[in-house]
Amino acid sequence: MTPSHVPSDLEIAQAATQRPILEIAKKVGLREEELVPYGWYKAKVSLGVLDRLQDRPNGKYIDVTAITPTPLGEGKTTTTVGLTEALGTALGKNVIACIRQPSMGPTFNIKGGAAGGGYSQIIPMEDFNLHLTGDIHAITVAHNLVAAVLDTRMYHESRQSDEALKRRGLARRLDIDPATITWNRVVDLCDRSVREIMVGLNDDKMADGSPSPIFPRKTGVDITVSSELMAILALATSIRDLRERVGKAVVALDKKGDPVTLEDLGVAGSVSVLMRDALMPNLMQTLEGQPAFVHAGPFANIAHGNSSIIADKIALKLADYVVTESGFGADIGMEKFFDIKCRYSGLIPNAVVLVATVRALKMHGGGPKVSPGAPLDKAYTEENLDLLRAGLGNLGVHIKNALGFGIPVVVAVNSFTTDTDAELEMVREYAISQGAEDSVVSRHWAQGGMGAAKLAEAVVAACEKPSNFKFLYPLDWSIKKKIEHIAKEIYGADGVTFEPVAEEQIANYERAGFGNLPICMAKTHLSLSHDPLLKGVPTGFTVPVREVRASAGAGFIYPLIGSMSTMPGLATHAAFMDIDLDPETGEIRGLS
């Protein structure tokens, strides 16, 4: 079969025989009454499953991460699904995949969907990549309700006396300092034009005609998956925990420098109601019929980039092996997986699977620019061992970082049709020389589970190895010390600089009692450094912290590094241009 005859991911997904979701649920011991079906092929799972299975031991826990990727991605989700298929189909294990729900920002932009690829996908692929069961929409509405309440509270406080506010049911004046507001509005699309906006243009005058002390004010719009409420959804461990975290979320400081929370605004209850159903994980299936939980979607370069604790906990009670995925490279998603998610879940992985590709390593060796939509240079499609050898260091750093947490590492070399045997063997041998338990060439994209059988065997063996897990830093360090430690130990930076606004924010957060929270670095995924142009293993750089925000409800501090934005922009030729409906059948076309 020539590449020109290979069906698209969507064609493969649409040709698959889907099993009824009740059959998938029964396969892992879920009862019909524990499901809330959304049609024939997807369902939400009741949290009561955890109570029923609380005494059952957990299965093995596997995190799939990657080296620093090209802008095209290196197949981490595809590997997650392929490994799940291999454990189930080739090895006959009871296995569940746990992955994030994709944002429709990337789905309609450069990256496209995130259901996997080739013969290692989650289906129905269209549902997965578009609305699914409405969780992201629930987050959007809940988040924007808070923004509306915040502005409304300031509006009324600026126009009414304390007595008038009390008569209307407001116990006290919050006296929010508009300059400290960190709660933007959100939308689940890439839209650079609204990164900065003005609100309250019609409220610029007081009743007596004097200028408003509050409006208009400058604010912005973020992408929904960067919302703190999305992070809360992913980190909450129960309905009670969800409600408590929502109430603790901070939107601003008052004029005395004290934090103003959703509880203070009186909106925490309504937000929790809007998020209640979203807390139930979504059950889907792989192409080969293995169960998959698809739940929560925090961005990995902005937020902590991992699927939900709830989904992992349920899966670990139901299956012997659970394969989850942490977003982007190991310097981002894996570090946050360990230092944030594992802290709150109490779960420790048995193995790390580190995905590498010849293509990405050649880029890190000094290869030509890789751009979405542009043909690959022949350096990436023809054998070039010198270029590959020059880029291997990036893989070595990620292996070292993973081993630093005390967890066994298996390197999955995700094979492309243009890779040569000599190139694949070079990567494999190097990975083992750097301390990986094993390194396996995997062909799951083309062959499904059977193409990842050897990878599955290596992962099962690694799960039996002893581990000595440890966090990267203690929580009682100062915010600045924790940031500096991550930058030096994980990225290889010489140090960190802090803008004056970041210094002020850190001081405010530590004074408010948030200094003992873990750190969620918001930085580019395209380099170990803060600069996406620095490939390979950069040295001699200093990480600039532009701004620092507190997600007190989610439970972390997130510094904005360099030019990192919380609202991506659309590309010149984005994926939405290729998506359409077949006018005769109504089927979706062009989704990738």
DAKA-V632039 format. One record per residue. RES is the residue in three letters. SS is DSSP state (hx for helix, st for strand, lp for the rest). PSI is psi in degrees with one decimal (999 if undefined). D_FIRST is the distance of its C-alpha to the first C-alpha in Angstrom with 1 decimal. Layout:
BEGIN
res->{RES,RES}
ss->{SS,SS}
psi->{PSI,PSI}
d_first->{D_FIRST,D_FIRST}
END
This chain:
BEGIN
res->{MET,THR,PRO,SER,HIS,VAL,PRO,SER,ASP,LEU,GLU,ILE,ALA,GLN,ALA,ALA,THR,GLN,ARG,PRO,ILE,LEU,GLU,ILE,ALA,LYS,LYS,VAL,GLY,LEU,ARG,GLU,GLU,GLU,LEU,VAL,PRO,TYR,GLY,TRP,TYR,LYS,ALA,LYS,VAL,SER,LEU,GLY,VAL,LEU,ASP,ARG,LEU,GLN,ASP,ARG,PRO,ASN,GLY,LYS,TYR,ILE,ASP,VAL,THR,ALA,ILE,THR,PRO,THR,PRO,LEU,GLY,GLU,GLY,LYS,THR,THR,THR,THR,VAL,GLY,LEU,THR,GLU,ALA,LEU,GLY,THR,ALA,LEU,GLY,LYS,ASN,VAL,ILE,ALA,CYS,ILE,ARG,GLN,PRO,SER,MET,GLY,PRO,THR,PHE,ASN,ILE,LYS,GLY,GLY,ALA,ALA,GLY,GLY,GLY,TYR,SER,GLN,ILE,ILE,PRO,MET,GLU,ASP,PHE,ASN,LEU,HIS,LEU,THR,GLY,ASP,ILE,HIS,ALA,ILE,THR,VAL,ALA,HIS,ASN,LEU,VAL,ALA,ALA,VAL,LEU,ASP,THR,ARG,MET,TYR,HIS,GLU,SER,ARG,GLN,SER,ASP,GLU,ALA,LEU,LYS,ARG,ARG,GLY,LEU,ALA,ARG,ARG,LEU,ASP,ILE,ASP,PRO,ALA,THR,ILE,THR,TRP,ASN,ARG,VAL,VAL,ASP,LEU,CYS,ASP,ARG,SER,VAL,ARG,GLU,ILE,MET,VAL,GLY,LEU,ASN,ASP,ASP,LYS,MET,ALA,ASP,GLY,SER,PRO,SER,PRO,ILE,PHE,PRO,ARG,LYS,THR,GLY,VAL,ASP,ILE,THR,VAL,SER,SER,GLU,LEU,MET,ALA,ILE,LEU,ALA,LEU,ALA,THR,SER,ILE,ARG,ASP,LEU,ARG,GLU,ARG,VAL,GLY,LYS,ALA,VAL,VAL,ALA,LEU,ASP,LYS,LYS,GLY,ASP,PRO,VAL,THR,LEU,GLU,ASP,LEU,GLY,VAL,ALA,GLY,SER,VAL,SER,VAL,LEU,MET,ARG,ASP,ALA,LEU,MET,PRO,ASN,LEU,MET,GLN,THR,LEU,GLU,GLY,GLN,PRO,ALA,PHE,VAL,HIS,ALA,GLY,PRO,PHE,ALA,ASN,ILE,ALA,HIS,GLY,ASN,SER,SER,ILE,ILE,ALA,ASP,LYS,ILE,ALA,LEU,LYS,LEU,ALA,ASP,TYR,VAL,VAL,THR,GLU,SER,GLY,PHE,GLY,ALA,ASP,ILE,GLY,MET,GLU,LYS,PHE,PHE,ASP,ILE,LYS,CYS,ARG,TYR,SER,GLY,LEU,ILE,PRO,ASN,ALA,VAL,VAL,LEU,VAL,ALA,THR,VAL,ARG,ALA,LEU,LYS,MET,HIS,GLY,GLY,GLY,PRO,LYS,VAL,SER,PRO,GLY,ALA,PRO,LEU,ASP,LYS,ALA,TYR,THR,GLU,GLU,ASN,LEU,ASP,LEU,LEU,ARG,ALA,GLY,LEU,GLY,ASN,LEU,GLY,VAL,HIS,ILE,LYS,ASN,ALA,LEU,GLY,PHE,GLY,ILE,PRO,VAL,VAL,VAL,ALA,VAL,ASN,SER,PHE,THR,THR,ASP,THR,ASP,ALA,GLU,LEU,GLU,MET,VAL,ARG,GLU,TYR,ALA,ILE,SER,GLN,GLY,ALA,GLU,ASP,SER,VAL,VAL,SER,ARG,HIS,TRP,ALA,GLN,GLY,GLY,MET,GLY,ALA,ALA,LYS,LEU,ALA,GLU,ALA,VAL,VAL,ALA,ALA,CYS,GLU,LYS,PRO,SER,ASN,PHE,LYS,PHE,LEU,TYR,PRO,LEU,ASP,TRP,SER,ILE,LYS,LYS,LYS,ILE,GLU,HIS,ILE,ALA,LYS,GLU,ILE,TYR,GLY,ALA,ASP,GLY,VAL,THR,PHE,GLU,PRO,VAL,ALA,GLU,GLU,GLN,ILE,ALA,ASN,TYR,GLU,ARG,ALA,GLY,PHE,GLY,ASN,LEU,PRO,ILE,CYS,MET,ALA,LYS,THR,HIS,LEU,SER,LEU,SER,HIS,ASP,PRO,LEU,LEU,LYS,GLY,VAL,PRO,THR,GLY,PHE,THR,VAL,PRO,VAL,ARG,GLU,VAL,ARG,ALA,SER,ALA,GLY,ALA,GLY,PHE,ILE,TYR,PRO,LEU,ILE,GLY,SER,MET,SER,THR,MET,PRO,GLY,LEU,ALA,THR,HIS,ALA,ALA,PHE,MET,ASP,ILE,ASP,LEU,ASP,PRO,GLU,THR,GLY,GLU,ILE,ARG,GLY,LEU,SER}
ss->{lp,lp,hx,hx,hx,lp,lp,lp,hx,hx,hx,hx,hx,hx,hx,lp,lp,lp,lp,lp,hx,hx,hx,hx,hx,hx,hx,lp,lp,lp,lp,hx,hx,hx,st,st,st,lp,lp,lp,lp,lp,st,st,st,lp,lp,hx,hx,hx,hx,hx,lp,lp,lp,lp,lp,lp,lp,st,st,st,st,st,st,st,lp,lp,lp,lp,lp,lp,lp,lp,lp,hx,hx,hx,hx,hx,hx,hx,hx,hx,hx,hx,hx,hx,hx,hx,lp,lp,lp,lp,st,st,st,st,st,lp,lp,lp,lp,hx,hx,hx,hx,lp,lp,lp,lp,lp,lp,lp,lp,st,st,lp,lp,st,st,st,st,lp,hx,hx,hx,hx,hx,lp,lp,lp,lp,lp,hx,hx,hx,hx,hx,hx,hx,hx,hx,hx,hx,hx,hx,hx,hx,hx,hx,hx,hx,hx,hx,hx,hx,hx,hx,lp,lp,hx,hx,hx,hx,hx,hx,lp,lp,lp,lp,lp,lp,lp,lp,st,lp,hx,hx,hx,lp,lp,lp,lp,st,st,st,lp,lp,lp,lp,hx,hx,hx,lp,lp,st,st,st,lp,hx,hx,hx,lp,st,lp,lp,lp,lp,lp,st,lp,lp,lp,lp,lp,st,st,st,lp,st,st,st,hx,hx,hx,lp,hx,hx,hx,hx,hx,hx,hx,hx,lp,lp,lp,hx,hx,hx,hx,hx,hx,hx,hx,hx,hx,lp,st,st,st,st,st,lp,lp,lp,lp,st,st,st,hx,hx,hx,hx,lp,lp,hx,hx,hx,hx,hx,hx,hx,hx,lp,hx,hx,hx,lp,lp,st,st,st,st,st,lp,lp,lp,lp,st,st,st,st,lp,lp,lp,lp,lp,lp,lp,lp,lp,lp,lp,st,lp,lp,hx,hx,hx,hx,hx,hx,hx,hx,hx,hx,lp,lp,st,st,st,st,st,st,lp,lp,lp,hx,hx,hx,hx,hx,hx,hx,hx,hx,hx,hx,hx,hx,hx,hx,hx,lp,lp,lp,lp,lp,st,st,st,st,st,st,lp,hx,hx,hx,hx,hx,hx,hx,lp,lp,lp,lp,lp,lp,lp,lp,lp,lp,lp,lp,lp,hx,hx,hx,hx,lp,lp,lp,hx,hx,hx,hx,hx,hx,hx,hx,hx,hx,hx,hx,hx,hx,hx,hx,hx,hx,hx,hx,lp,lp,lp,lp,st,st,st,st,st,st,lp,lp,lp,lp,lp,lp,hx,hx,hx,hx,hx,hx,hx,hx,hx,hx,hx,hx,hx,lp,lp,lp,lp,st,st,st,st,st,lp,hx,hx,hx,hx,hx,hx,hx,hx,hx,hx,hx,hx,hx,hx,hx,hx,hx,hx,hx,hx,lp,lp,lp,lp,lp,lp,lp,lp,lp,lp,lp,lp,lp,lp,lp,hx,hx,hx,hx,hx,hx,hx,hx,hx,hx,hx,hx,hx,lp,lp,lp,st,st,st,st,lp,hx,hx,hx,hx,hx,hx,hx,hx,hx,hx,hx,hx,lp,lp,lp,lp,lp,lp,st,st,lp,lp,st,lp,lp,lp,lp,lp,lp,lp,lp,lp,lp,lp,lp,lp,lp,lp,lp,lp,lp,lp,st,st,st,st,st,st,st,st,st,st,lp,lp,lp,lp,st,st,st,st,st,st,lp,lp,lp,lp,lp,lp,lp,lp,lp,lp,lp,lp,lp,hx,hx,hx,hx,lp,st,st,lp,lp,lp,lp,lp,lp,st,st,lp,lp,lp}
psi->{128.6,155.9,-31.2,-17.2,2.0,126.2,155.1,165.1,-42.3,-40.1,-41.0,-45.7,-42.1,-22.4,-8.7,151.3,110.5,137.5,143.1,141.6,-26.6,-33.8,-41.2,-42.5,-44.6,-31.9,-31.8,12.8,15.8,139.9,153.8,-38.1,-9.0,5.2,147.1,95.0,141.7,77.8,-162.1,-25.0,10.8,154.9,155.9,153.0,128.0,142.0,-13.6,-16.8,-37.3,-35.9,-43.2,-35.3,17.7,-27.1,-2.7,136.2,152.6,150.9,-174.0,143.9,120.8,126.7,126.8,123.5,-164.8,168.3,176.3,121.0,165.9,169.8,-12.6,-12.9,154.1,13.9,34.0,-45.6,-41.0,-40.9,-39.6,-46.9,-42.5,-40.3,-40.7,-45.1,-40.5,-43.3,-37.3,-50.6,-49.9,-36.5,-9.2,26.3,155.1,110.5,148.7,137.8,143.9,112.0,167.5,156.2,131.9,148.1,145.3,-6.7,-62.8,-34.0,-38.7,8.2,-136.2,-48.0,-32.5,-163.2,-179.3,36.1,6.7,-158.3,161.8,-127.1,22.4,80.7,160.8,135.8,157.8,126.6,-37.8,-45.1,-43.5,-46.2,-14.5,-103.5,-23.0,-117.8,15.1,11.9,-44.7,-36.0,-38.4,-41.5,-43.1,-49.2,-44.4,-43.4,-45.4,-25.9,-43.6,-44.4,-41.3,-42.3,-41.2,-51.0,-38.1,-40.3,-44.8,-38.1,-51.6,-38.0,-31.4,-13.6,-8.2,151.4,167.4,-40.6,-41.4,-38.4,-40.9,-39.4,-26.4,12.8,8.2,112.7,-32.9,159.5,129.9,-27.1,54.0,135.4,109.2,-28.0,-15.0,2.0,129.8,5.1,96.8,171.9,166.2,156.6,145.2,53.7,160.9,118.6,85.4,-22.6,-19.8,16.6,-38.4,128.5,165.9,135.8,158.9,26.9,-25.7,3.2,31.0,-3.4,144.5,173.3,-30.8,5.6,-5.7,159.2,143.3,136.1,-6.2,-45.8,156.0,157.5,151.9,133.9,-155.9,179.2,129.3,167.6,141.9,-39.1,-3.2,-1.9,143.0,-30.3,-33.1,-41.2,-39.2,-43.2,-40.7,-25.7,-13.1,144.3,-4.6,171.6,-44.3,-45.0,-40.6,-49.6,-41.3,-42.0,-42.3,-44.4,-29.9,-11.9,133.9,132.3,-24.5,-178.0,152.5,-179.1,-7.8,-5.1,9.3,147.8,143.9,121.6,171.6,-31.0,-42.4,-36.9,-13.1,16.2,-4.6,-38.0,-45.7,-39.6,-43.1,-37.8,-42.8,-26.8,-5.6,-54.4,-29.4,-21.1,-17.1,127.3,154.3,127.8,126.5,-157.7,156.4,172.1,-28.4,11.7,14.9,144.9,148.7,127.2,126.4,111.3,130.9,158.4,45.4,134.9,142.5,-27.1,-13.2,-52.0,-154.2,-9.1,39.2,152.6,179.8,150.6,-40.6,-48.2,-43.0,-42.8,-43.5,-45.5,-41.3,-22.9,-25.2,-30.4,159.4,-26.9,133.3,123.5,113.4,171.6,135.0,138.5,149.4,-151.2,167.9,-23.1,-18.9,-78.3,-44.5,-43.8,-41.8,-33.0,-48.2,-50.7,-18.5,-60.1,-46.5,-30.0,-42.4,-25.9,-28.1,8.4,138.1,126.0,153.9,-22.1,152.1,131.0,118.5,114.3,131.3,151.5,150.9,-40.7,-50.8,-39.2,-33.8,-38.8,-43.3,-19.0,0.4,14.4,165.0,163.0,139.1,121.6,136.9,135.2,-14.4,144.4,145.0,138.0,152.4,-17.3,-26.6,-14.7,-5.1,153.7,131.0,85.9,-33.1,-43.6,-42.4,-45.6,-37.1,-23.3,-2.4,-23.0,-33.1,-42.0,-42.4,-40.9,-42.9,-36.1,-46.5,-44.8,-42.5,-44.1,-27.6,-23.1,-5.3,19.6,135.7,143.9,133.1,128.5,124.4,113.1,101.3,110.6,134.5,158.3,-24.1,-7.2,140.9,161.6,-38.8,-39.3,-45.8,-40.2,-35.3,-44.3,-44.0,-47.1,-39.4,-44.1,-43.9,-36.4,-22.0,3.1,1.3,141.9,-37.9,164.4,124.6,133.0,128.5,138.0,41.7,-29.9,-42.9,-27.7,2.5,-148.4,-38.7,-27.6,-12.3,17.1,-45.2,-34.9,-43.8,-41.4,-42.0,-37.8,-42.8,-42.2,-40.9,-34.5,-20.5,-6.4,150.5,150.5,162.0,67.4,140.2,146.6,160.1,-30.4,155.0,151.4,-19.1,-1.2,157.8,161.4,-46.6,-39.4,-39.7,-43.1,-47.1,-37.9,-43.7,-46.1,-40.3,-45.5,-37.1,-42.7,-22.8,22.4,156.3,-28.0,-168.6,140.3,148.3,125.3,154.7,-39.3,-35.4,-40.9,-43.9,-41.8,-42.5,-44.1,-42.6,-43.3,-38.2,-37.2,-31.9,-4.4,16.7,7.7,-18.3,16.1,152.5,167.0,135.9,93.6,126.7,98.5,169.8,146.8,-3.7,4.0,152.8,-23.7,-167.7,-11.7,114.8,-15.3,-13.5,104.2,179.4,-127.0,87.6,149.0,163.8,23.3,157.1,133.3,121.2,123.6,112.0,-39.1,154.6,129.9,156.0,121.4,76.7,-31.6,-45.9,-36.7,40.9,161.4,132.6,112.4,137.7,119.2,127.8,-129.8,15.5,129.8,146.3,6.3,104.2,163.8,158.8,146.3,167.4,-51.0,96.8,168.4,-28.8,-23.9,-22.2,-1.3,134.8,173.1,139.6,118.1,-18.9,-43.8,-18.3,2.8,150.4,137.5,150.4,-2.4,134.7,999}
d_first->{0.0,3.8,6.7,8.2,6.4,7.2,10.6,13.8,16.0,18.4,16.1,15.1,18.8,20.0,17.9,19.4,22.4,25.2,28.1,31.6,33.0,36.0,33.7,32.2,35.7,37.1,34.5,36.2,39.7,40.3,42.8,42.5,45.6,44.1,41.5,41.9,39.0,37.4,35.8,33.7,31.2,33.1,36.7,39.1,40.7,44.4,45.9,48.2,45.5,46.7,50.2,49.2,47.1,49.2,50.2,46.7,45.5,42.6,39.1,37.4,36.7,33.7,33.3,29.9,30.6,29.1,30.0,31.0,28.0,26.8,27.4,23.7,24.3,22.7,21.4,24.7,24.5,20.9,22.2,25.3,23.4,20.9,24.0,25.7,22.9,22.9,26.7,26.7,23.9,23.7,27.3,29.0,31.1,32.8,31.3,31.5,29.9,32.3,31.1,32.7,32.5,31.1,33.5,32.8,33.8,30.5,28.5,29.8,29.9,27.6,26.2,25.2,25.2,25.4,23.9,21.3,17.6,14.2,15.0,18.3,20.5,23.9,24.3,25.5,24.0,26.2,29.3,28.6,28.2,31.0,34.3,33.6,37.2,39.1,39.9,39.3,41.4,44.2,44.2,44.4,47.4,49.1,48.8,50.1,52.9,54.1,54.0,56.0,58.5,58.9,59.8,62.0,63.9,64.7,65.7,68.2,69.6,70.3,72.3,74.1,76.7,76.3,78.4,76.4,73.2,74.8,76.0,72.4,71.2,70.0,71.8,71.6,70.6,67.5,68.2,64.6,64.3,61.8,60.9,59.5,57.1,53.6,52.3,50.3,48.8,45.1,42.2,38.6,37.2,37.0,40.1,41.7,44.6,46.2,46.2,49.9,52.0,55.6,56.9,60.3,61.0,63.2,65.0,66.5,70.0,72.2,74.5,77.4,75.3,74.8,71.4,69.1,68.8,65.3,63.6,61.7,59.6,56.5,53.5,49.8,46.7,44.1,40.7,41.3,39.2,41.7,44.6,46.8,46.6,42.8,43.6,46.3,44.0,41.7,44.7,47.0,47.5,49.5,51.1,54.2,52.4,50.6,54.0,55.6,52.9,53.0,56.7,56.6,54.2,56.1,56.0,58.8,62.0,65.5,68.2,69.4,66.0,65.2,61.8,61.4,59.1,57.6,60.3,62.9,61.5,61.7,58.1,56.6,57.1,55.4,52.4,52.1,52.3,49.4,47.3,48.3,45.4,42.9,44.0,42.3,38.7,35.8,33.9,30.2,27.2,23.8,20.7,21.7,25.3,27.1,30.0,30.0,33.1,32.6,35.9,37.6,36.1,38.3,36.8,36.3,37.7,40.6,41.3,40.4,36.7,36.5,36.1,39.3,41.7,42.3,38.7,38.5,41.8,40.9,37.6,39.3,41.7,39.1,36.4,36.4,33.9,33.6,31.0,32.1,31.1,33.4,32.5,31.4,32.3,34.6,37.5,37.5,36.1,36.7,40.2,41.1,39.6,42.0,45.0,45.0,43.0,44.0,47.6,47.9,45.8,47.3,43.8,42.6,39.0,38.3,35.4,33.7,29.9,29.4,25.9,25.2,22.4,22.2,22.1,25.3,27.1,26.5,28.0,30.9,31.3,32.1,28.8,28.8,29.1,26.2,26.5,24.8,23.3,23.6,20.9,20.9,22.9,21.4,23.6,21.1,17.9,19.4,21.3,24.8,26.7,30.0,29.0,27.4,30.5,32.7,31.2,31.3,34.7,33.5,31.7,35.0,37.1,35.2,35.4,39.1,39.7,38.0,40.0,43.0,43.0,43.2,39.9,37.4,34.2,30.6,28.2,24.6,22.3,19.6,16.6,14.5,11.4,14.1,16.6,17.7,19.2,22.6,22.5,21.5,24.3,26.7,26.4,26.7,29.8,31.4,31.2,32.9,35.5,36.4,37.2,34.1,34.3,30.7,27.6,24.2,20.6,18.9,15.3,16.3,14.4,11.0,12.9,16.1,19.3,18.2,16.5,20.0,22.1,23.6,24.4,26.2,28.1,29.3,30.4,32.3,34.0,34.9,36.4,38.9,40.1,43.4,43.5,46.3,45.4,47.6,47.5,47.4,50.8,53.8,54.5,58.1,57.2,57.9,55.2,55.3,55.1,52.0,50.3,51.2,50.1,46.6,46.3,47.5,45.9,42.4,41.9,44.1,46.4,49.9,51.4,51.6,53.6,54.8,55.7,59.2,57.8,55.7,58.8,60.7,58.1,57.8,61.6,61.7,59.1,60.8,64.1,62.6,61.6,57.8,57.9,56.6,53.3,50.0,48.2,45.0,44.1,42.6,40.8,37.6,34.4,33.2,35.6,37.7,40.6,41.8,40.4,36.7,36.9,37.9,34.8,34.6,37.9,40.5,44.1,47.5,46.8,48.9,47.6,49.4,50.2,50.8,51.7,52.0,51.7,52.6,50.6,53.5,52.3,48.9,50.6,49.5,50.5,47.8,48.5,46.7,45.6,45.6,44.1,42.3,42.5,42.5,41.1,37.8,37.4,34.7,32.4,32.5,29.1,28.8,26.4,29.0,28.3,24.9,26.1,27.5,28.2,26.8,30.2,29.5,28.2,29.5,26.2,25.5,22.8,21.8,22.9,21.0}
END
